[in-house]
Amino acid sequence: EMCIRDSNNSKQINNNNNNSNKQEQEKQIQSQKEAESKETFKLTFEPWSLTWWQDKFVICLVFALAGSSSLYFVRPVITNVLGLEGSFIEGPWTFRIFYLLFMTPIYSIILVSLGTLFGKKKFFKAAALRIWGRILPKSIIDKIK
């Protein structure tokens, strides 16, 4: 009986060791992903230098162009394709709902496209993933990365 108990205990210990190893590996993978994410938004230039200002200008320009362009494209899609008339402020609610549903993907596509044209694909891809990370489950975002 003691031999049987000992073998069962050793199996449980081995299972616990395997589980702890898997948990450690998952923690290491998570910390690597966090480090990569932080590295994407890390300063690459000396703060307040001319290059730093140029970099910030390009980032602001891309965000401004992406926001304006997406507004320009969303309204015609809703009015011409869906046949809904209205505005986000005045309604109707169906217009508001479809506006939000179309705005996020169009904005993300334009943001990453313009970011790529301006040489900042990595930064704007991470920004778009942050936007989608607020909407989609983490498992889907990890697959996209």
ABEGO torsion letter per residue (X at the ends): XAAAAAAAAAAAAAAAAAAAAAAAAAAAAAAAAAAAAAAAABBABBBGBAAAAAAAAAAAAAAAAAAAAAAAAAAAAAAAAAGBBEBAAAOBAAAAAAAAAAAAAAAAAAAAAAAAAAGAAAAAAAAAAAAAAAABBAAAAAAAX
